[in-house]
Amino acid sequence: MSTDLATLRQLAHLSRLELDETKEEQMLGDLNKILNWVDQLRQLDTTDVEPLVHLSHEINVLRPDEAHNSVSHQDGLRNAPRKDSDYFRVPKVLE
């Protein structure tokens, strides 16, 4: 399978690409190489090949999602550059 310059220009227009003549020739050659490769893939016999749904058969095992406090309030504020009793002090962002 191969394509011509008119088809390439139509694809470039639909893709909103601007190609000069040297780029058109290079792109046409690359596109024809891709289409030839796809033709080679079509020639393969895939009658006994199962469709691939997942890349591996591994099952992701996750831990249960349980909420708990890992850092106490005092430990969280201990290294704060500025704090006000129970809160972090940050510069004013909004006027």
CNS distance restraints for C-alpha pairs under 8 A (distance, minus, plus):
assign (resid   1 and name CA) (resid  32 and name CA) 7.45 0.50 0.50
assign (resid   1 and name CA) (resid  35 and name CA) 5.96 0.50 0.50
assign (resid   1 and name CA) (resid  36 and name CA) 5.92 0.50 0.50
assign (resid   1 and name CA) (resid  39 and name CA) 6.72 0.50 0.50
assign (resid   2 and name CA) (resid  31 and name CA) 7.99 0.50 0.50
assign (resid   2 and name CA) (resid  32 and name CA) 5.16 0.50 0.50
assign (resid   2 and name CA) (resid  35 and name CA) 6.33 0.50 0.50
assign (resid   2 and name CA) (resid  36 and name CA) 7.10 0.50 0.50
assign (resid   3 and name CA) (resid   7 and name CA) 6.42 0.50 0.50
assign (resid   3 and name CA) (resid   8 and name CA) 7.26 0.50 0.50
assign (resid   3 and name CA) (resid  28 and name CA) 7.52 0.50 0.50
assign (resid   3 and name CA) (resid  31 and name CA) 7.71 0.50 0.50
assign (resid   3 and name CA) (resid  32 and name CA) 6.41 0.50 0.50
assign (resid   4 and name CA) (resid   8 and name CA) 6.41 0.50 0.50
assign (resid   4 and name CA) (resid  28 and name CA) 7.38 0.50 0.50
assign (resid   5 and name CA) (resid   9 and name CA) 6.14 0.50 0.50
assign (resid   5 and name CA) (resid  24 and name CA) 7.68 0.50 0.50
assign (resid   5 and name CA) (resid  28 and name CA) 6.93 0.50 0.50
assign (resid   6 and name CA) (resid  10 and name CA) 6.25 0.50 0.50
assign (resid   7 and name CA) (resid  11 and name CA) 6.20 0.50 0.50
assign (resid   8 and name CA) (resid  12 and name CA) 6.08 0.50 0.50
assign (resid   8 and name CA) (resid  24 and name CA) 7.65 0.50 0.50
assign (resid   8 and name CA) (resid  28 and name CA) 6.70 0.50 0.50
assign (resid   9 and name CA) (resid  13 and name CA) 6.10 0.50 0.50
assign (resid   9 and name CA) (resid  24 and name CA) 8.00 0.50 0.50
assign (resid  10 and name CA) (resid  14 and name CA) 6.24 0.50 0.50
assign (resid  11 and name CA) (resid  15 and name CA) 6.03 0.50 0.50
assign (resid  12 and name CA) (resid  16 and name CA) 5.90 0.50 0.50
assign (resid  12 and name CA) (resid  17 and name CA) 4.86 0.50 0.50
assign (resid  12 and name CA) (resid  18 and name CA) 6.82 0.50 0.50
assign (resid  12 and name CA) (resid  19 and name CA) 7.49 0.50 0.50
assign (resid  13 and name CA) (resid  17 and name CA) 6.07 0.50 0.50
assign (resid  13 and name CA) (resid  18 and name CA) 7.63 0.50 0.50
assign (resid  19 and name CA) (resid  23 and name CA) 5.59 0.50 0.50
assign (resid  19 and name CA) (resid  24 and name CA) 5.77 0.50 0.50
assign (resid  20 and name CA) (resid  24 and name CA) 6.06 0.50 0.50
assign (resid  21 and name CA) (resid  25 and name CA) 6.35 0.50 0.50
assign (resid  22 and name CA) (resid  26 and name CA) 6.36 0.50 0.50
assign (resid  23 and name CA) (resid  27 and name CA) 5.88 0.50 0.50
assign (resid  24 and name CA) (resid  28 and name CA) 5.90 0.50 0.50
assign (resid  25 and name CA) (resid  29 and name CA) 6.25 0.50 0.50
assign (resid  26 and name CA) (resid  30 and name CA) 6.28 0.50 0.50
assign (resid  27 and name CA) (resid  31 and name CA) 5.96 0.50 0.50
assign (resid  28 and name CA) (resid  32 and name CA) 6.12 0.50 0.50
assign (resid  29 and name CA) (resid  33 and name CA) 6.26 0.50 0.50
assign (resid  30 and name CA) (resid  34 and name CA) 6.33 0.50 0.50
assign (resid  31 and name CA) (resid  35 and name CA) 6.22 0.50 0.50
assign (resid  32 and name CA) (resid  36 and name CA) 6.06 0.50 0.50
assign (resid  33 and name CA) (resid  37 and name CA) 6.23 0.50 0.50
assign (resid  34 and name CA) (resid  38 and name CA) 6.31 0.50 0.50
assign (resid  35 and name CA) (resid  39 and name CA) 6.25 0.50 0.50
assign (resid  36 and name CA) (resid  40 and name CA) 6.37 0.50 0.50
assign (resid  37 and name CA) (resid  41 and name CA) 6.44 0.50 0.50
assign (resid  38 and name CA) (resid  42 and name CA) 6.29 0.50 0.50
assign (resid  39 and name CA) (resid  43 and name CA) 6.58 0.50 0.50
assign (resid  40 and name CA) (resid  44 and name CA) 7.16 0.50 0.50
assign (resid  71 and name CA) (resid  75 and name CA) 6.19 0.50 0.50
assign (resid  71 and name CA) (resid  76 and name CA) 6.26 0.50 0.50
assign (resid  72 and name CA) (resid  76 and name CA) 6.18 0.50 0.50
assign (resid  73 and name CA) (resid  77 and name CA) 6.45 0.50 0.50
assign (resid  73 and name CA) (resid  86 and name CA) 7.95 0.50 0.50
assign (resid  74 and name CA) (resid  78 and name CA) 6.01 0.50 0.50
assign (resid  75 and name CA) (resid  79 and name CA) 7.73 0.50 0.50
assign (resid  76 and name CA) (resid  80 and name CA) 7.58 0.50 0.50
assign (resid  77 and name CA) (resid  83 and name CA) 7.03 0.50 0.50
assign (resid  77 and name CA) (resid  86 and name CA) 7.75 0.50 0.50
assign (resid  77 and name CA) (resid  87 and name CA) 7.54 0.50 0.50
assign (resid  77 and name CA) (resid  88 and name CA) 7.12 0.50 0.50
assign (resid  80 and name CA) (resid  88 and name CA) 6.78 0.50 0.50
assign (resid  82 and name CA) (resid  88 and name CA) 6.24 0.50 0.50
assign (resid  82 and name CA) (resid  89 and name CA) 5.19 0.50 0.50
assign (resid  82 and name CA) (resid  90 and name CA) 7.34 0.50 0.50
assign (resid  83 and name CA) (resid  87 and name CA) 5.66 0.50 0.50
assign (resid  83 and name CA) (resid  88 and name CA) 4.50 0.50 0.50
assign (resid  83 and name CA) (resid  89 and name CA) 4.89 0.50 0.50
assign (resid  84 and name CA) (resid  88 and name CA) 6.33 0.50 0.50
assign (resid  84 and name CA) (resid  89 and name CA) 6.29 0.50 0.50
